[in-house]
Amino acid sequence: MNSKITTPLRFTIIWILAFALGLSVFQKELNTNGDNGAFLIYAKALAEGKGFRMIAFPEAPKSEQFPLLFPLWISLFIKLFGFKILILKLIMTATFASAVAIFDRIISRLLSAKLSLALLILTAANYWMLDNASIHMSELTYLAITLVSFWLILKYETENKKVYLYAALAGLALCPFIRTVGLAAVGAAFIYLLYKKYYKPLIFLSALFTLFWIINRMSMQATTSYFATLFLKNPYRVDLGTATAGEFFNRLYDNTIFYGTHTIRMTLLAFIGEESGPPDSGTFAGAIAFIALLIFYPISKLKSNGFSVIIRIYLLLYLGILISWPQVWSGSRFVTPIIPVILLIAFQNTSYIVENFLRKDIQTKAASIILFAAILWSIFNYSSVYKKTHTPLTSDWVDFFKAAEWSKTNIPDTAIVCARSPFLFYIKSDRFIRSMPTRPIREDVLRYLDSAKVDYVVVDRFKWTGTTQVYMVPVINAYPDRFKQVFALPEAMIYKYDLR
């Protein structure tokens, strides 16, 4: 291996280039994903010493859904710099750059110069990687930790220093407490250690995972377990009950088709555009071919390469968890943390095919063709994400944020506001919030507003949802004596509610 490949200088150059790439698609405005807002609020609470709590609600309940570590990580920067969205976004761009630079350290040890460059370009310019590069979601932080851990596994495999193995296990033990799907990382580590008959490291991993689990559970509200949640028909509608065996197997089938065709296609070929409905024959054939490529690797080579074993087990377990989830938890964003792993396995297998099934004089040409295709592919992907990230906020979101900013200076700081996108409203207004009710009976909506002690109601005209127009507007029209308009824009209005 060329010593220049792994020098700190190369790492620094790639990090700077990746950071610049992230800045080129930087999203200055607060991202409109609700989870993005929730993570920021939990981080703010931790930074202020209030614990892992949803301080946007008057009761400030403990977290029920999100693990501790990602908000805790963000809270460190809030402690250092204050609650400044722009700086916190730059931290996410730096995380993206770190993940890319770490990934380069891995692939430069495993692939030829041309193939590693092609893979690096494909990963850095991936639509979903770049789309996450300045928003406060946990995918890229999780990815960076898993890549560091796998890099340490690779170093242990090649240098046989136990310190690398134990450091890698510590990183993998953290993964479920950044994203719950990180159980796949711990599971892969367990299988790897059993395969290698490393019993002391296995005990270390078990003890560390147990310790982290206890700390995480103590910080969260005692609710339904993760495994019980998997069997719910809809985790956002607990009243619908648990899925039957037949319904669960139908979910496995539907999700397998979804991730095997639409999602993986959208993840790797985002510029083509999204499909709806059942996959056509071309999409289905392409998915089968790509899956075959991921499988095509000799067992004999795996037996002598522990790193290749653990990343393949990890991918299998990760996808197994994804297809088990309720369908409301599905989409390309959930595949983002394994994009580099999917591409690495595809390139490893391609490298094996090129080296063993093509003539020597064709091998160099094949690598050049792959590099050219990767550059072309990446240009299309990059142009697609560039267009998206430079598209201004739509007028419905502009007015909604203006309504929140008005609330910050014009309503009491103890007021409770009911809004459709409550976490984002809280960040902009610094006022307590309640979620918009979804109750078809008007009197039930009033009872909800009264029991929740709501003082103000935001009426939006979001184009992506009609919840407020369907459930709240008819109530306002039916009881005009209980709602007084105090702020109005074309696509966002605020009403003072007569609490009784």
C-alpha positions in Angstrom: 0.0 0.0 0.0 1.2 3.4 -0.9 2.1 5.3 2.4 0.8 8.6 1.0 -2.7 7.2 0.9 -3.2 7.3 4.7 -1.2 10.4 5.6 -2.8 13.1 7.8 -2.3 15.5 4.9 -4.6 13.4 2.6 -7.2 13.2 5.4 -7.0 17.0 5.8 -7.3 17.7 2.1 -10.3 15.4 1.7 -12.0 16.8 4.8 -11.6 20.4 3.5 -12.9 19.4 0.0 -15.8 17.6 1.5 -16.6 20.5 3.8 -16.5 22.9 0.8 -18.9 20.5 -1.0 -21.2 20.6 1.9 -21.1 24.4 2.1 -22.0 24.5 -1.6 -25.4 23.0 -0.8 -25.7 24.6 2.7 -29.3 25.3 3.8 -29.2 28.5 5.9 -32.9 28.3 6.9 -34.2 26.0 9.6 -35.0 22.7 8.0 -38.7 21.9 7.9 -38.4 18.3 9.1 -40.2 18.0 12.4 -37.6 15.6 13.9 -34.9 18.2 13.1 -36.7 20.6 15.4 -37.2 17.9 18.1 -33.5 17.1 18.2 -32.6 20.8 18.6 -35.1 21.2 21.5 -33.8 18.2 23.4 -30.2 19.5 22.9 -31.2 22.9 24.2 -32.7 21.3 27.3 -29.6 19.3 27.9 -27.4 22.4 27.5 -29.5 24.3 29.9 -29.2 21.5 32.5 -32.9 20.6 32.3 -32.3 16.9 31.4 -33.3 15.0 28.3 -36.7 16.6 28.2 -39.1 18.1 25.6 -39.1 21.6 27.1 -41.4 22.9 24.3 -44.3 21.4 26.3 -45.2 23.0 29.6 -44.9 19.7 31.4 -41.3 19.1 29.9 -41.7 15.3 29.7 -38.7 13.0 29.2 -38.0 11.7 25.7 -40.1 8.8 24.7 -38.7 8.1 21.2 -35.2 9.5 20.5 -32.1 8.1 22.1 -29.8 10.3 24.1 -26.5 10.6 22.4 -27.2 12.8 19.3 -28.9 15.6 21.3 -26.2 15.3 23.9 -23.6 15.8 21.2 -25.4 18.9 19.8 -25.8 20.2 23.4 -22.1 20.5 23.8 -21.9 23.1 21.0 -25.0 24.9 22.3 -23.1 25.2 25.6 -20.0 26.5 23.8 -21.7 28.9 21.3 -25.2 29.4 22.5 -28.4 28.3 20.6 -27.3 29.6 17.2 -28.8 27.7 14.3 -26.2 28.7 11.8 -23.3 27.5 13.9 -25.1 24.2 14.7 -25.7 23.7 11.0 -21.9 24.1 10.4 -21.3 21.4 12.9 -23.4 19.1 10.8 -21.4 20.1 7.7 -18.2 19.3 9.6 -19.7 15.9 10.5 -20.4 15.2 6.9 -16.8 16.1 5.9 -15.5 13.9 8.7 -17.5 10.9 7.6 -16.3 11.3 4.0 -12.6 11.7 5.1 -12.9 8.6 7.4 -14.5 6.6 4.6 -11.5 7.4 2.4 -9.2 5.9 5.0 -11.1 2.7 4.7 -11.4 2.4 1.0 -7.9 3.4 0.2 -6.8 0.3 2.1 -9.1 -2.0 0.2 -9.4 -0.8 -3.4 -7.1 0.4 -6.2 -6.5 4.1 -6.6 -9.0 4.6 -9.4 -11.8 2.5 -7.8 -11.3 4.2 -4.4 -11.4 7.6 -6.0 -14.6 6.6 -7.9 -16.2 5.3 -4.7 -15.2 8.4 -2.8 -16.7 10.7 -5.4 -20.0 8.7 -5.5 -20.3 8.8 -1.7 -19.4 12.5 -1.2 -21.8 13.6 -4.0 -24.6 11.3 -3.0 -28.0 13.1 -2.9 -29.0 12.1 0.6 -25.6 12.5 2.1 -25.4 16.1 0.9 -29.1 16.8 1.7 -28.3 15.9 5.4 -25.1 17.9 5.5 -26.6 20.9 7.2 -29.7 19.7 9.0 -29.9 18.5 12.5 -30.7 14.8 12.0 -28.8 11.9 13.5 -28.0 10.0 10.3 -24.6 11.5 9.6 -23.4 11.5 13.2 -24.4 7.8 13.4 -22.6 7.2 10.1 -19.4 8.9 11.2 -19.3 6.8 14.4 -19.9 3.5 12.5 -17.2 4.4 9.9 -14.7 5.2 12.6 -15.5 1.9 14.3 -15.1 -0.1 11.1 -11.9 1.7 10.2 -10.5 0.6 13.6 -11.6 -2.9 12.9 -9.8 -2.8 9.7 -6.7 -1.4 11.4 -6.9 -4.2 14.0 -7.2 -6.8 11.2 -4.1 -5.5 9.5 -2.0 -4.5 12.5 -3.2 -6.9 15.2 -3.2 -4.3 18.0 -5.9 -5.0 20.6 -6.4 -1.3 21.4 -7.9 -0.8 17.9 -10.4 -3.6 18.5 -11.5 -2.4 21.9 -11.9 1.2 20.6 -14.0 -0.1 17.7 -16.2 -2.0 20.1 -16.7 1.0 22.2 -17.8 3.0 19.1 -20.2 0.2 18.0 -21.7 -0.1 21.5 -22.6 3.6 21.3 -24.5 3.3 18.0 -27.9 2.2 19.3 -28.0 5.2 21.5 -27.6 7.5 18.5 -30.1 5.7 16.3 -32.0 2.6 17.5 -31.2 0.8 14.3 -27.6 0.8 15.6 -28.6 -2.5 17.3 -27.5 -3.9 13.9 -23.9 -2.6 14.6 -23.9 -4.2 18.0 -25.3 -7.4 16.6 -22.7 -7.5 13.9 -19.9 -7.0 16.4 -21.3 -9.9 18.6 -21.3 -12.2 15.6 -17.8 -11.0 14.5 -16.4 -11.7 18.0 -18.1 -15.1 18.2 -16.8 -16.0 14.7 -13.2 -15.0 15.8 -13.7 -16.6 19.2 -12.7 -13.4 21.0 -14.4 -14.0 24.3 -12.8 -11.3 26.4 -13.7 -8.5 23.9 -17.2 -10.1 23.8 -17.6 -9.6 27.5 -16.3 -6.1 27.2 -18.8 -5.3 24.5 -21.7 -6.8 26.5 -20.7 -4.8 29.6 -20.4 -1.6 27.8 -23.6 -2.0 25.9 -25.4 -2.8 29.1 -24.0 0.3 30.8 -25.0 2.6 27.9 -28.4 1.0 27.8 -29.0 1.7 31.6 -27.9 5.3 31.2 -30.1 5.8 28.1 -33.1 4.3 29.8 -32.6 6.4 33.0 -32.7 9.5 30.8 -35.9 8.6 29.0 -39.5 8.2 29.9 -40.6 4.6 30.7 -42.8 3.6 27.8 -43.4 0.8 25.4 -40.2 -1.1 24.6 -38.6 -0.8 21.2 -39.4 -4.4 20.3 -43.0 -4.0 21.3 -43.2 -0.9 19.1 -42.1 -2.9 16.1 -45.2 -5.0 16.3 -47.7 -2.1 16.5 -49.7 -1.4 13.3 -48.8 2.2 13.6 -46.6 3.6 16.4 -48.3 7.0 16.0 -51.7 5.4 16.4 -51.3 3.0 19.4 -55.1 2.6 19.5 -54.9 0.6 16.3 -53.3 -2.2 18.3 -50.7 -4.9 17.4 -50.2 -6.3 14.0 -51.3 -9.9 13.5 -48.8 -12.5 12.3 -50.2 -12.2 8.8 -50.1 -8.4 8.8 -46.5 -8.5 10.1 -45.4 -10.9 7.3 -47.2 -8.7 4.8 -45.2 -5.7 6.2 -41.9 -7.7 5.7 -42.9 -8.4 2.1 -44.0 -4.9 1.3 -41.0 -3.3 2.9 -38.6 -5.7 1.1 -40.1 -4.7 -2.2 -40.1 -1.0 -1.2 -36.4 -0.9 -0.1 -35.3 -3.3 -2.8 -36.7 -1.2 -5.6 -37.9 2.4 -4.8 -35.7 3.4 -1.9 -32.4 1.9 -3.0 -33.0 3.3 -6.4 -33.9 6.7 -5.0 -30.8 6.6 -2.7 -28.3 5.8 -5.4 -30.0 7.4 -8.4 -31.9 10.3 -6.9 -31.6 12.4 -10.0 -33.8 10.1 -12.0 -36.9 11.1 -10.0 -39.2 9.3 -7.6 -41.5 6.5 -8.7 -45.0 5.8 -7.3 -46.9 2.6 -7.4 -45.6 -0.9 -8.0 -42.1 -1.1 -9.6 -41.9 -1.6 -13.3 -40.1 -4.5 -14.9 -36.9 -2.4 -15.5 -36.7 -1.2 -11.9 -37.3 -4.7 -10.6 -34.7 -6.2 -12.9 -32.2 -3.5 -11.9 -32.9 -4.2 -8.2 -32.3 -7.9 -8.7 -29.0 -7.2 -10.5 -27.8 -4.9 -7.8 -28.6 -7.3 -5.1 -26.8 -10.1 -7.0 -23.7 -7.8 -7.2 -23.8 -7.3 -3.4 -23.9 -11.1 -2.9 -21.3 -12.1 -5.5 -18.2 -12.6 -3.4 -16.4 -15.9 -2.6 -16.8 -17.4 0.9 -13.1 -18.4 0.9 -12.1 -14.7 0.7 -14.5 -13.8 3.5 -13.1 -16.4 5.8 -9.7 -14.7 5.7 -11.0 -11.1 6.0 -12.8 -10.3 9.2 -13.5 -6.7 8.1 -15.5 -7.9 5.0 -17.4 -10.3 7.3 -18.5 -7.7 9.8 -19.6 -5.1 7.3 -21.7 -7.7 5.4 -23.3 -8.9 8.6 -24.0 -5.3 9.6 -25.7 -4.5 6.3 -27.8 -7.7 6.5 -28.9 -6.9 10.1 -29.5 -3.2 9.3 -31.8 -4.0 6.4 -33.5 -6.7 8.4 -34.5 -4.1 11.0 -35.6 -1.7 8.3 -38.0 -4.1 6.7 -39.4 -5.0 10.2 -40.4 -1.4 10.9 -43.9 -0.1 10.5 -44.3 1.4 7.1 -44.7 4.9 8.5 -41.0 4.6 9.3 -39.8 4.0 5.8 -38.0 6.0 3.2 -34.6 7.0 1.8 -33.5 8.9 4.9 -33.3 5.6 6.8 -30.9 4.1 4.2 -28.6 7.2 4.4 -26.3 5.7 7.2 -25.5 2.6 5.1 -25.0 4.3 1.7 -21.2 4.0 2.0 -21.4 0.4 3.2 -23.7 -0.6 0.3 -21.4 1.1 -2.2 -18.2 -0.3 -0.6 -19.5 -3.9 -0.8 -20.6 -3.3 -4.4 -17.2 -1.9 -5.3 -15.4 -4.8 -3.5 -17.4 -7.3 -5.4 -16.8 -5.4 -8.7 -13.1 -5.3 -8.0 -13.1 -9.1 -7.5 -15.0 -9.6 -10.8 -12.6 -7.3 -12.7 -9.5 -9.0 -11.3 -10.7 -12.6 -11.8 -12.9 -12.5 -14.9 -11.3 -9.9 -17.2 -8.0 -10.0 -19.0 -5.2 -8.0 -17.6 -5.2 -5.6 -20.6 -8.9 -4.9 -20.0 -8.7 -4.4 -16.2 -7.1 -0.9 -16.4 -9.7 0.2 -18.9 -12.5 -1.1 -16.8 -11.3 0.9 -13.8 -11.1 4.0 -15.9 -14.6 3.4 -17.3 -16.0 3.0 -13.7 -14.2 6.2 -12.6 -15.7 8.1 -15.5 -19.2 6.7 -14.9 -18.9 7.6 -11.2 -18.0 11.2 -12.0 -20.9 11.5 -14.5 -23.3 9.9 -12.1 -22.2 12.2 -9.3 -22.6 15.3 -11.4 -26.3 14.4 -12.0 -26.8 13.6 -8.3 -25.1 16.8 -7.2 -27.0 19.0 -9.6 -30.3 17.5 -8.2 -29.4 18.2 -4.6 -28.0 21.6 -5.4 -31.3 22.5 -7.1 -33.3 21.3 -4.0 -31.1 23.1 -1.4 -31.2 26.4 -3.3 -34.9 26.4 -3.8 -36.4 29.1 -1.4 -38.9 28.1 1.2 -42.4 28.0 -0.1 -44.8 30.8 0.9 -46.7 28.6 3.4 -43.5 28.0 5.4 -42.4 31.6 5.1 -45.7 32.8 6.6 -45.7 30.1 9.3 -42.2 31.2 10.5 -43.2 34.8 10.4 -46.2 34.0 12.6 -43.8 32.2 15.0 -41.4 35.2 15.1 -44.4 37.6 15.7 -45.4 35.4 18.6 -42.0 35.7 20.2 -42.5 39.4 20.9 -46.3 39.8 21.0 -47.7 37.1 23.2 -46.9 36.3 26.8 -43.9 34.0 27.4 -46.1 31.7 29.5 -48.7 31.3 26.6 -49.4 27.9 25.1 -49.8 27.8 21.3 -51.4 25.0 19.3 -49.7 24.5 15.9 -49.4 22.0 13.1 -45.6 21.9 13.2 -45.1 22.5 16.9 -41.4 21.9 17.4 -40.4 24.3 14.6 -42.8 26.8 15.9 -41.2 26.6 19.3 -37.7 27.2 18.0 -38.8 30.3 16.2 -41.1 31.7 18.9 -39.7 30.3 22.2 -43.3 29.8 23.4 -44.8 26.6 24.8 -46.6 24.5 22.2 -49.3 21.8 21.7 -49.8 19.6 18.7 -52.7 20.1 16.3 -55.6 17.7 17.2 -56.8 15.3 14.7 -60.3 14.7 16.0 -63.3 14.8 13.6 -65.9 15.8 16.2 -65.7 19.6 16.8 -66.6 19.3 20.5 -63.7 16.9 21.0 -61.4 19.5 19.5 -62.7 22.1 22.0 -62.2 19.7 24.9 -58.7 19.1 23.7 -57.9 22.8 23.6 -59.4 23.4 27.1 -57.7 20.4 28.7 -54.3 21.4 27.1 -54.8 25.0 28.4 -54.2 26.4 24.9 -54.1 30.2 24.7 -53.5 30.6 20.9 -54.1 28.6 17.8 -52.1 28.9 14.5 -54.1 28.3 11.3 -51.7 27.4 8.6 -52.2 26.7 4.9 -49.5 24.1 4.4 -49.4 22.6 1.0 -47.9 19.3 2.3 -50.7 18.6 4.8 -54.3 19.6 5.3 -54.6 18.8 9.0 -55.3 22.3 10.3 -57.8 23.0 7.5 -59.7 19.7 8.1 -59.8 19.6 11.9 -59.3 23.1 13.3 -60.8 25.6 10.7 -64.4 24.1 11.0 -64.2 24.5 14.7 -63.2 28.1 14.5 -66.0 28.7 12.0 -68.5 27.0 14.2 -67.5 28.8 17.4 -66.5 32.3 16.3 -67.1 33.7 19.8 -64.2 31.6 21.2 -61.6 32.6 18.6 -60.3 36.1 18.0 -57.9 36.7 15.2 -54.8 38.6 16.4 -52.3 38.1 13.5 -52.9 37.4 9.8 -50.8 36.7 6.7 -52.1 35.0 3.6 -50.9 31.6 4.7 -50.7 31.8 8.4 -53.1 33.3 11.0 -53.1 33.3 14.8 -56.2 33.2 16.9 -56.5 34.0 20.6 -58.5 31.2 22.1 -61.1 31.8 24.9 -60.0 29.1 27.3 -62.9 27.8 29.5 
